[in-house]
Amino acid sequence: LAKDGVLGIMKNDPDMADSEVTVDYLIDNVFVVGSVDEVAQKLNDLKGEIGDFGTLLAMGHEWDPYEAWHGSMSMLKNEVMPKVA
């Protein structure tokens, strides 16, 4: 991320050191990942902080095999989003 110049957008504080942006930091502070219940809770927490949002943009460019990506998107639609109040 640093070599591509996009590390800064991952930081909650622009003054934090690049070395502090670890996989664990990204999982805890940037990415919305986890079980169905964990993802629904993270989205509900975000909604509580910022208010309603109309669109959820799911990004991924490395899904292989296709079935894994399709399964994740199906769970997001059918299991997670109904739990987002």
Z-matrix of the N, CA and C atoms (Angstrom, degrees):
N
C 1 1.449
C 2 1.520 1 111.47
N 3 1.339 2 115.98 1 -40.14
C 4 1.467 3 119.28 2 -178.78
C 5 1.520 4 111.14 3 -64.79
N 6 1.330 5 116.82 4 -41.66
C 7 1.467 6 119.09 5 -177.80
C 8 1.524 7 112.00 6 -67.82
N 9 1.329 8 117.07 7 -23.69
C 10 1.465 9 121.14 8 178.43
C 11 1.526 10 112.28 9 -91.27
N 12 1.331 11 117.17 10 -2.18
C 13 1.455 12 121.30 11 177.30
C 14 1.514 13 115.54 12 75.23
N 15 1.325 14 117.80 13 20.41
C 16 1.464 15 120.07 14 -178.40
C 17 1.528 16 112.94 15 -112.35
N 18 1.300 17 117.15 16 5.45
C 19 1.460 18 120.31 17 -178.15
C 20 1.528 19 111.56 18 -62.47
N 21 1.315 20 117.17 19 -35.85
C 22 1.460 21 121.32 20 -178.02
C 23 1.512 22 114.12 21 -58.58
N 24 1.325 23 118.15 22 -33.93
C 25 1.467 24 119.85 23 -178.65
C 26 1.521 25 111.98 24 -73.76
N 27 1.331 26 116.89 25 -12.44
C 28 1.458 27 121.29 26 179.70
C 29 1.528 28 112.46 27 -89.08
N 30 1.317 29 117.72 28 -8.89
C 31 1.462 30 121.69 29 -173.92
C 32 1.528 31 111.24 30 -91.90
N 33 1.336 32 115.91 31 135.10
C 34 1.464 33 120.36 32 172.84
C 35 1.517 34 110.97 33 -73.86
N 36 1.324 35 116.47 34 -24.51
C 37 1.460 36 122.81 35 179.58
C 38 1.524 37 107.48 36 -131.29
N 39 1.323 38 118.60 37 117.81
C 40 1.468 39 120.23 38 -177.14
C 41 1.526 40 113.65 39 -62.04
N 42 1.334 41 117.37 40 -17.32
C 43 1.461 42 120.60 41 179.91
C 44 1.523 43 113.43 42 -86.43
N 45 1.328 44 118.02 43 -6.88
C 46 1.460 45 118.80 44 -179.69
C 47 1.525 46 110.10 45 -70.54
N 48 1.322 47 115.49 46 149.62
C 49 1.460 48 121.41 47 -178.67
C 50 1.522 49 110.56 48 -69.74
N 51 1.324 50 116.44 49 145.68
C 52 1.465 51 120.71 50 177.21
C 53 1.525 52 110.95 51 -56.06
N 54 1.322 53 116.99 52 -35.52
C 55 1.465 54 121.19 53 -177.84
C 56 1.527 55 112.54 54 -65.32
N 57 1.323 56 117.41 55 -17.49
C 58 1.465 57 121.23 56 178.32
C 59 1.527 58 112.43 57 -80.24
N 60 1.314 59 117.73 58 -13.25
C 61 1.466 60 121.58 59 -179.97
C 62 1.527 61 107.69 60 -87.29
N 63 1.318 62 114.75 61 84.65
C 64 1.460 63 122.98 62 -179.26
C 65 1.523 64 109.45 63 -101.45
N 66 1.307 65 116.41 64 172.59
C 67 1.467 66 120.15 65 176.23
C 68 1.528 67 109.65 66 -59.20
N 69 1.329 68 117.16 67 -43.46
C 70 1.467 69 119.86 68 178.94
C 71 1.526 70 111.47 69 -61.54
N 72 1.330 71 117.20 70 -41.07
C 73 1.465 72 120.94 71 177.24
C 74 1.531 73 110.28 72 -60.20
N 75 1.336 74 116.60 73 -45.76
C 76 1.463 75 120.55 74 -179.29
C 77 1.522 76 111.26 75 -62.46
N 78 1.329 77 116.93 76 -42.60
C 79 1.464 78 120.74 77 179.57
C 80 1.524 79 110.81 78 -64.01
N 81 1.330 80 116.96 79 -40.46
C 82 1.465 81 120.94 80 -177.31
C 83 1.524 82 113.72 81 -78.55
N 84 1.330 83 118.04 82 -27.51
C 85 1.460 84 120.40 83 -169.28
C 86 1.522 85 116.53 84 -122.67
N 87 1.316 86 117.96 85 -17.80
C 88 1.465 87 119.58 86 -173.10
C 89 1.525 88 111.54 87 -123.98
N 90 1.311 89 117.35 88 -55.73
C 91 1.458 90 121.58 89 -175.57
C 92 1.525 91 110.74 90 -77.47
N 93 1.309 92 116.11 91 150.49
C 94 1.461 93 121.91 92 172.61
C 95 1.521 94 105.88 93 -109.57
N 96 1.327 95 114.99 94 95.10
C 97 1.458 96 121.53 95 -177.00
C 98 1.522 97 108.90 96 -134.08
N 99 1.327 98 116.33 97 157.26
C 100 1.452 99 120.87 98 176.74
C 101 1.514 100 110.96 99 141.80
N 102 1.322 101 114.45 100 -165.08
C 103 1.462 102 120.60 101 177.18
C 104 1.526 103 108.88 102 -70.73
N 105 1.309 104 115.93 103 172.15
C 106 1.466 105 120.83 104 177.58
C 107 1.528 106 110.07 105 -54.44
N 108 1.327 107 116.98 106 -47.67
C 109 1.463 108 120.18 107 -178.45
C 110 1.526 109 111.95 108 -67.26
N 111 1.333 110 117.58 109 -39.38
C 112 1.469 111 120.60 110 179.11
C 113 1.525 112 111.58 111 -64.29
N 114 1.325 113 116.58 112 -43.68
C 115 1.466 114 120.19 113 -179.69
C 116 1.524 115 110.27 114 -66.58
N 117 1.327 116 117.07 115 -42.82
C 118 1.468 117 119.92 116 177.77
C 119 1.528 118 110.26 117 -60.61
N 120 1.330 119 117.49 118 -41.72
C 121 1.468 120 120.60 119 179.39
C 122 1.520 121 111.06 120 -64.78
N 123 1.335 122 117.48 121 -43.39
C 124 1.467 123 120.77 122 178.85
C 125 1.526 124 110.97 123 -61.61
N 126 1.325 125 117.09 124 -41.46
C 127 1.467 126 119.89 125 179.21
C 128 1.527 127 111.20 126 -68.48
N 129 1.326 128 116.95 127 -38.69
C 130 1.466 129 119.50 128 176.70
C 131 1.526 130 111.21 129 -66.64
N 132 1.335 131 117.27 130 -37.31
C 133 1.466 132 120.33 131 176.00
C 134 1.529 133 110.40 132 -63.27
N 135 1.328 134 116.38 133 -43.86
C 136 1.463 135 120.56 134 178.43
C 137 1.526 136 110.64 135 -61.70
N 138 1.311 137 115.42 136 -43.84
C 139 1.466 138 120.46 137 178.62
C 140 1.527 139 110.82 138 -61.02
N 141 1.330 140 116.94 139 -37.62
C 142 1.455 141 120.71 140 176.85
C 143 1.520 142 112.65 141 -65.11
N 144 1.334 143 116.44 142 -31.96
C 145 1.467 144 121.26 143 -179.89
C 146 1.524 145 112.73 144 -78.30
N 147 1.344 146 116.43 145 -42.83
C 148 1.467 147 119.39 146 -171.39
C 149 1.520 148 114.12 147 -110.31
N 150 1.328 149 117.39 148 -10.31
C 151 1.457 150 120.95 149 -176.47
C 152 1.519 151 110.97 150 93.01
N 153 1.315 152 115.30 151 -177.49
C 154 1.467 153 120.50 152 -178.49
C 155 1.522 154 111.13 153 -60.38
N 156 1.309 155 114.95 154 146.41
C 157 1.460 156 120.62 155 172.89
C 158 1.515 157 107.63 156 -133.09
N 159 1.308 158 117.00 157 146.21
C 160 1.453 159 120.90 158 -172.47
C 161 1.510 160 114.97 159 -90.84
N 162 1.318 161 117.35 160 -23.22
C 163 1.458 162 120.23 161 -174.83
C 164 1.514 163 110.10 162 -136.18
N 165 1.311 164 116.14 163 136.90
C 166 1.455 165 121.89 164 173.31
C 167 1.518 166 106.81 165 -110.64
N 168 1.306 167 117.01 166 119.06
C 169 1.456 168 122.15 167 -179.06
C 170 1.519 169 108.97 168 -97.07
N 171 1.308 170 116.97 169 116.02
C 172 1.462 171 122.15 170 177.92
C 173 1.521 172 108.29 171 -101.46
N 174 1.323 173 115.40 172 122.95
C 175 1.466 174 119.79 173 -177.10
C 176 1.519 175 110.60 174 -114.93
N 177 1.293 176 115.26 175 144.44
C 178 1.455 177 122.29 176 174.52
C 179 1.509 178 109.07 177 -176.45
N 180 1.300 179 115.56 178 136.41
C 181 1.461 180 119.50 179 -176.86
C 182 1.521 181 112.37 180 -125.42
N 183 1.305 182 117.16 181 2.14
C 184 1.454 183 119.68 182 -172.67
C 185 1.523 184 113.04 183 -121.64
N 186 1.324 185 116.13 184 23.60
C 187 1.455 186 118.50 185 -175.34
C 188 1.518 187 111.63 186 -74.49
N 189 1.277 188 114.89 187 111.07
C 190 1.454 189 122.04 188 175.49
C 191 1.516 190 106.41 189 -149.48
N 192 1.276 191 119.73 190 118.64
C 193 1.455 192 127.49 191 10.14
C 194 1.536 193 112.74 192 -82.91
N 195 1.287 194 114.52 193 162.55
C 196 1.460 195 122.47 194 -179.92
C 197 1.523 196 111.26 195 -54.20
N 198 1.318 197 117.22 196 -38.19
C 199 1.461 198 121.30 197 -176.71
C 200 1.528 199 111.48 198 -59.95
N 201 1.331 200 117.73 199 -34.75
C 202 1.468 201 120.93 200 178.65
C 203 1.523 202 110.13 201 -65.40
N 204 1.320 203 116.76 202 -45.42
C 205 1.464 204 121.24 203 178.57
C 206 1.525 205 110.30 204 -62.55
N 207 1.316 206 116.46 205 -48.04
C 208 1.463 207 120.89 206 -178.62
C 209 1.525 208 110.78 207 -61.39
N 210 1.321 209 117.14 208 -41.30
C 211 1.461 210 120.52 209 178.13
C 212 1.519 211 112.13 210 -62.46
N 213 1.329 212 116.79 211 -41.79
C 214 1.465 213 120.81 212 178.65
C 215 1.519 214 111.46 213 -64.75
N 216 1.319 215 116.75 214 -43.54
C 217 1.464 216 119.98 215 179.60
C 218 1.527 217 111.08 216 -66.49
N 219 1.319 218 117.07 217 -36.15
C 220 1.469 219 120.66 218 177.07
C 221 1.523 220 110.96 219 -65.47
N 222 1.348 221 117.03 220 -42.83
C 223 1.466 222 119.99 221 177.26
C 224 1.522 223 111.06 222 -63.28
N 225 1.333 224 116.59 223 -40.50
C 226 1.458 225 120.19 224 178.57
C 227 1.525 226 110.33 225 -59.48
N 228 1.317 227 116.12 226 -46.79
C 229 1.465 228 120.81 227 -177.95
C 230 1.530 229 112.37 228 -70.18
N 231 1.323 230 116.72 229 -48.23
C 232 1.459 231 120.86 230 -168.87
C 233 1.522 232 115.14 231 -91.11
N 234 1.343 233 117.71 232 -25.41
C 235 1.461 234 119.80 233 -175.53
C 236 1.526 235 113.55 234 -115.50
N 237 1.325 236 117.11 235 -37.76
C 238 1.466 237 119.70 236 -177.30
C 239 1.522 238 111.27 237 -81.25
N 240 1.319 239 117.04 238 -55.94
C 241 1.467 240 120.16 239 -172.06
C 242 1.530 241 113.59 240 -59.52
N 243 1.335 242 120.16 241 -34.91
C 244 1.470 243 117.85 242 175.44
C 245 1.534 244 113.21 243 -62.39
N 246 1.339 245 117.66 244 -20.93
C 247 1.467 246 121.47 245 179.37
C 248 1.523 247 112.77 246 -90.03
N 249 1.326 248 116.71 247 -5.76
C 250 1.462 249 120.06 248 178.94
C 251 1.526 250 106.94 249 -87.74
N 252 1.328 251 114.92 250 106.93
C 253 1.475 252 120.91 251 -172.67
C 254 1.515 253 111.76 252 -70.48
